Amino acid sequence: MEKQAAIIIMEVSMGVSVGVRWLNIEKQRGSDFRAR
């Protein structure tokens, strides 16, 4: 059980970091569109 929980926590934290990176890229893209 503990091993499974650790794997789930690792996957969730990875997904969060990927989502944050994607949001930052989208934010930069949106500001680029607004600048033009």
MODELLER restraints for C-alpha pairs under 7 A, 6 or more apart:
rsr = mdl.restraints
at = mdl.atoms
